[in-house]
Amino acid sequence: MNLLDRPSLQQILDQALTRSRVVVLIGPRQCGKTTLARQWVSADSINYFDLEDPISLARLEQPMTALQNLQGLVVIDEVQRRPDLFPILRVLSDRSPLPARFLILGSASPDLLRQSSESLAGRIEMIQMAGFRLIDVGAESQSTHWLRGGFPLSFLAASEDESLAWRRNFVQTFLERDLPQLGISIPAANLFRFWNVLTHYHGQVWNAAEAARAMDTNESTARRYIDLLEGVFMVRQLPPWYANLGKRQVKSPKIYFRDTGILHQMLGIRSQRDLLIHPKSGASWEGYVIEEVIKAFDPDEKYFWATHSGAELDLLLLKDGRRIGVECKRVDAPRFSPSMRIALTDLELDHLFVIYPGSRAYPLADNVTVLPLTQLAQGKETFLSHLI
């Protein structure tokens, strides 16, 4: 395997570049955006601008002059370093005939790159990517993928020690260099401490007041910190689904690390054995499954559901008018539980999938299917075949 073996993502990006004038590819630092973009435009091309390269920055001192005569596909990498480019890209993308299209790479969400959504509204197509998915690495590498996470240089490291060292350096560099480049002035030590606090919330309902007490700060600061870490793709706040069911329902989000390798590094997990005996092993596996399901299924909306009486659903996906439930069960033979029955009825699910670490798929009840985690390596077709 090499860093280029991501055919499903390549196809998605290729289609977007064909139909849209400006495509924004966003995702965390070091997830492979640059490697992917260089399949369309080489690094030494006049059409490639790397905003971490002083030469590229010098070329863009007069951005309109530098960009207006280029033809074909133009790539601008790490655009969060120059958000002032977005108004210029709006002008250039409105030309007719159109001499150039633009592929913009960024390491922050549209909320942090607010000018992109304001300046290019109606002109851009946004694609979000992460590190390697299970479909990229293959079912046979599932255990390594869970332990090391999906960042390419972590997953492909020659040994567990090298992988762990890369992740440790990534976290340090991320806090000390990457975030300040986004204009974020929070002291690295404070944010690192908060990030560590979040390891205890992985797979749990978020409690801002409790986290604030642990940090000896106020709730608004805790919320700002977690929104920031979500905005740079380090954590996911999975929102709750609640409706008028006559039941008291949980209305705070659940927290998950987007990459289990980063979670494990912060928890001090160094090996498969460490992972399997760690108290957070079950929560880590749940978060891993949820991220892989979301990537494979590409839902229109995603939630979790829970009531104060104990009924819950790990993941509720809305896709093309359907309601799909997902339960993560790290057991040898999942059984149909009262909680599943309640979720099927109360949420009016079209189908419920129970993901487990076994090797065989089988029906559990009407509209309930048990699926091995490794089948996620086949992509969304795994789900669709059971929905017909």
C-alpha positions in Angstrom: 0.0 0.0 0.0 1.1 3.6 -0.6 -0.3 7.0 0.1 -2.2 7.1 -3.2 -4.4 4.1 -2.9 -7.7 5.9 -2.2 -9.8 5.2 -5.4 -13.2 6.1 -3.9 -12.1 9.5 -2.8 -10.3 10.1 -6.0 -13.5 9.4 -7.9 -15.5 11.8 -5.7 -13.0 14.6 -6.2 -12.7 14.0 -9.9 -16.4 14.3 -10.4 -16.5 17.5 -8.3 -13.7 19.0 -10.3 -15.7 18.3 -13.5 -18.9 20.0 -12.4 -17.8 22.8 -10.1 -15.8 26.0 -10.6 -14.3 25.9 -7.1 -13.9 22.8 -5.0 -12.8 23.0 -1.4 -11.2 19.9 0.1 -11.1 20.2 3.8 -9.8 17.9 6.5 -7.3 17.7 9.3 -3.6 18.4 8.9 -1.6 15.4 7.6 -4.6 13.4 6.4 -3.4 13.3 2.8 -5.0 16.3 1.1 -1.8 17.4 -0.5 -0.9 13.9 -1.8 -4.3 13.6 -3.3 -4.3 17.1 -5.0 -0.9 16.4 -6.6 -2.5 13.6 -8.7 -4.1 16.5 -10.7 -1.4 19.2 -10.5 2.2 18.5 -9.7 4.0 20.4 -7.0 6.4 22.0 -9.4 3.6 23.3 -11.6 3.0 27.1 -12.0 -0.6 26.2 -11.1 0.3 24.9 -7.6 0.5 27.2 -4.6 1.6 25.8 -1.3 1.0 28.5 1.3 3.5 27.0 3.7 6.2 27.5 1.0 7.8 31.0 1.1 8.2 30.9 -2.7 4.4 30.4 -3.2 3.7 33.1 -0.7 6.0 35.5 -2.6 4.2 34.6 -5.9 0.9 35.6 -4.2 2.0 39.0 -3.0 -0.2 40.4 -5.8 -2.8 37.6 -5.9 -5.0 38.9 -8.7 -1.9 39.3 -11.0 -0.6 35.9 -10.0 -3.9 34.0 -10.6 -5.8 35.7 -13.4 -3.8 34.4 -16.4 -3.6 30.8 -15.3 -5.4 28.1 -17.2 -6.7 24.7 -16.3 -6.8 23.5 -12.7 -5.2 25.7 -10.0 -4.4 24.3 -6.6 -4.1 26.4 -3.5 -2.9 24.4 -0.5 -3.4 25.4 3.2 -5.7 28.3 2.3 -6.4 29.0 6.0 -3.1 30.9 5.9 -4.5 33.4 3.4 -8.3 33.8 3.9 -8.0 37.2 2.0 -7.8 35.1 -1.2 -11.5 34.1 -1.1 -12.9 37.4 -2.4 -10.4 37.2 -5.3 -11.4 33.7 -6.0 -15.0 34.8 -6.2 -14.1 37.3 -9.0 -12.0 34.7 -10.8 -14.6 32.0 -10.7 -17.3 34.3 -12.1 -15.5 34.8 -15.4 -17.1 33.7 -18.7 -15.6 31.9 -20.5 -13.9 30.3 -17.5 -10.1 29.8 -18.1 -9.4 28.1 -14.8 -11.0 26.1 -12.0 -9.7 26.0 -8.5 -9.1 23.3 -6.0 -8.7 24.8 -2.5 -7.2 22.7 0.3 -7.9 23.7 3.9 -7.3 22.3 7.4 -10.2 24.1 9.2 -14.0 23.9 8.9 -16.0 26.5 7.0 -17.0 28.0 10.4 -13.3 28.8 11.1 -12.8 29.9 7.4 -15.9 32.0 7.5 -14.9 34.1 4.6 -15.0 31.1 2.3 -18.7 30.6 2.9 -19.5 34.3 2.7 -17.4 35.1 -0.3 -18.0 32.0 -2.4 -21.6 31.2 -1.5 -23.2 29.3 -4.4 -20.0 28.9 -6.2 -18.2 26.1 -4.3 -18.5 22.4 -3.7 -17.2 21.3 -0.3 -15.7 17.8 0.2 -14.5 16.7 3.6 -11.8 14.0 3.9 -10.1 12.3 6.8 -7.2 9.9 7.1 -7.3 6.4 5.7 -10.7 4.7 6.0 -11.3 1.0 6.4 -12.2 0.8 2.8 -8.7 2.2 2.0 -6.7 -0.1 4.2 -8.7 -3.3 3.8 -10.5 -5.6 6.2 -7.3 -7.5 7.0 -5.8 -4.3 8.5 -8.7 -3.5 10.7 -7.0 -4.1 14.0 -4.0 -2.0 13.1 -6.3 0.7 11.7 -8.2 0.9 15.0 -5.0 1.0 17.1 -3.0 3.5 15.0 -5.8 5.6 13.5 -6.1 6.7 9.9 -3.4 9.4 9.6 -1.3 8.0 6.8 2.1 8.4 8.4 0.8 6.9 11.6 -0.9 3.9 9.9 2.1 3.2 7.6 4.8 3.6 10.2 7.3 0.7 10.4 6.6 -0.1 14.0 4.2 0.7 16.8 6.9 2.8 18.5 7.3 4.9 15.3 3.6 5.3 14.9 3.2 6.4 18.5 6.1 8.9 18.2 4.6 10.4 15.0 1.2 10.9 16.8 2.9 12.4 19.8 4.8 14.9 17.6 1.6 15.6 15.6 -0.2 16.7 18.7 2.6 18.9 19.8 3.1 20.5 16.4 -0.7 20.9 16.0 -1.0 22.9 19.3 2.2 24.9 19.1 2.3 25.8 15.4 -0.8 24.9 13.4 -3.4 26.5 15.6 -1.6 29.8 16.1 -1.4 29.9 12.2 -5.2 30.0 12.3 -5.1 33.0 14.5 -5.9 31.0 17.7 -4.1 32.5 20.7 -5.1 29.9 23.3 -1.9 28.8 25.2 -0.9 25.3 24.0 -0.7 24.0 27.5 -4.3 25.0 28.3 -5.7 23.4 25.1 -3.6 20.2 25.6 -4.9 19.9 29.1 -8.5 20.3 27.9 -7.9 17.8 25.1 -6.7 15.3 27.7 -9.9 15.9 29.7 -11.9 15.1 26.6 -10.4 11.6 26.5 -12.7 10.8 29.5 -15.7 12.0 27.6 -15.0 9.9 24.5 -18.3 8.1 23.9 -20.1 10.0 26.6 -22.6 12.8 26.8 -20.9 16.2 27.0 -21.2 18.0 30.3 -19.8 21.5 29.9 -20.1 22.4 33.5 -18.3 19.3 34.7 -15.5 19.8 32.1 -15.2 23.5 33.2 -14.7 22.4 36.8 -12.1 19.9 35.8 -10.2 22.7 34.0 -10.9 25.3 36.7 -12.5 27.6 34.1 -16.0 28.6 33.1 -18.5 26.9 30.8 -18.2 29.3 28.0 -14.5 28.7 27.8 -15.0 24.9 27.8 -17.6 25.3 25.0 -15.2 27.5 23.0 -12.4 24.9 23.4 -14.5 22.0 22.2 -15.9 24.0 19.3 -12.4 24.8 18.3 -11.2 21.2 18.4 -14.3 20.2 16.3 -13.5 23.0 13.8 -10.1 21.5 13.2 -11.5 18.0 12.9 -10.0 16.5 16.0 -13.3 15.8 17.8 -16.9 15.1 16.8 -19.9 16.5 18.7 -22.6 14.0 17.7 -25.9 15.9 18.2 -28.9 14.3 19.9 -32.1 13.5 18.1 -35.1 14.4 20.1 -38.8 14.6 19.1 -42.1 14.9 20.8 -42.3 11.3 22.1 -43.7 12.0 25.5 -40.3 10.9 27.0 -37.5 12.8 28.6 -34.7 12.7 26.1 -31.0 13.6 26.3 -30.4 16.9 24.6 -26.6 17.3 24.9 -24.2 16.0 22.3 -21.9 13.0 22.6 -18.2 13.5 22.2 -15.9 11.3 20.1 -12.3 11.7 19.0 -12.4 11.6 15.2 -9.2 9.5 15.1 -8.7 6.6 17.4 -4.9 6.8 17.0 -4.8 10.2 18.6 -7.2 9.1 21.4 -4.9 6.1 22.1 -1.8 8.2 22.2 -3.4 10.5 24.8 -4.5 7.5 26.8 -1.0 6.0 26.8 -2.1 3.0 24.8 0.9 1.6 22.9 -0.1 -1.9 21.7 -3.0 -4.1 20.8 -2.7 -5.7 24.2 -2.9 -2.3 25.9 -5.9 -1.4 23.9 -7.9 -4.6 24.6 -7.4 -4.4 28.4 -7.8 -0.6 28.7 -11.0 0.7 30.5 -11.8 2.9 27.5 -11.4 0.0 25.0 -15.2 -0.4 24.5 -15.7 3.4 24.1 -12.8 3.5 21.7 -14.3 0.7 19.6 -17.7 2.4 19.5 -16.2 5.7 18.3 -14.1 3.8 15.7 -17.2 2.1 14.3 -19.3 5.3 14.3 -16.6 7.1 12.3 -16.3 4.3 9.8 -20.1 4.0 9.4 -20.4 7.7 8.8 -17.6 7.7 6.2 -19.0 4.6 4.5 -22.7 5.7 4.5 -22.2 9.4 3.8 -25.6 10.3 5.5 -27.5 13.6 5.0 -27.7 14.0 8.8 -26.4 12.1 11.8 -27.4 11.9 15.4 -27.5 9.7 18.5 -30.6 9.1 20.6 -31.1 8.5 24.3 -33.8 8.8 26.9 -33.4 9.4 30.6 -35.1 6.0 31.2 -32.3 4.2 29.5 -33.3 3.5 25.9 -30.7 4.6 23.4 -29.4 4.3 19.9 -25.7 4.8 19.1 -26.2 6.4 15.7 -29.3 7.6 13.7 -28.6 8.3 10.1 -31.0 10.2 7.7 -30.3 9.3 4.1 -32.6 9.9 1.1 -35.7 10.1 3.3 -34.8 6.9 5.2 -34.1 6.5 8.9 -31.3 4.1 9.5 -30.2 3.0 13.0 -26.8 1.7 14.0 -25.9 -0.1 17.2 -22.2 -0.9 18.1 -21.9 -4.2 20.0 -18.5 -5.5 20.9 -19.7 -9.0 21.7 -19.4 -12.3 20.0 -23.2 -12.8 19.3 -25.4 -9.7 19.6 -29.0 -10.2 20.7 -32.1 -8.3 20.1 -32.5 -6.1 23.1 -35.5 -4.1 24.6 -33.6 -0.9 23.8 -33.4 -1.9 20.1 -37.1 -2.6 20.0 -37.9 0.8 21.6 -35.6 2.6 19.1 -37.2 0.8 16.1 -40.7 1.8 17.2 -40.2 5.2 18.7 -37.8 6.5 15.9 -39.7 4.7 13.1 -36.5 3.2 11.8 -36.5 1.7 8.3 -33.7 -0.6 9.3 -31.4 -1.2 12.2 -27.8 -2.4 11.8 -25.9 -4.0 14.6 -22.1 -3.7 14.0 -20.0 -6.3 15.8 -16.4 -7.7 15.6 -17.5 -11.1 14.3 -17.2 -12.6 10.8 -20.8 -13.4 9.8 -23.8 -11.3 8.8 -27.2 -12.5 9.8 -30.7 -11.2 10.4 -31.6 -10.6 14.1 -35.3 -9.6 13.6 -37.5 -7.9 11.1 -35.5 -5.0 9.6 -32.6 -5.7 12.0 -29.3 -7.0 10.6 -26.1 -7.9 12.3 -23.0 -6.9 10.3 -19.3 -7.6 10.9 -17.3 -4.5 11.3 -14.9 -5.6 8.5 -17.8 -5.4 6.0 -17.5 -1.7 6.2 -14.4 -2.1 4.0 -16.9 -2.7 1.2 -18.4 0.8 1.5 -22.0 1.9 1.5 -23.0 -1.1 -0.7 -22.8 -3.1 2.5 -25.8 -1.2 3.8 -27.7 -0.7 0.6 -27.9 -4.4 -0.1 -30.0 -4.9 3.1 -32.3 -2.0 2.4 -33.7 -3.2 -0.9 
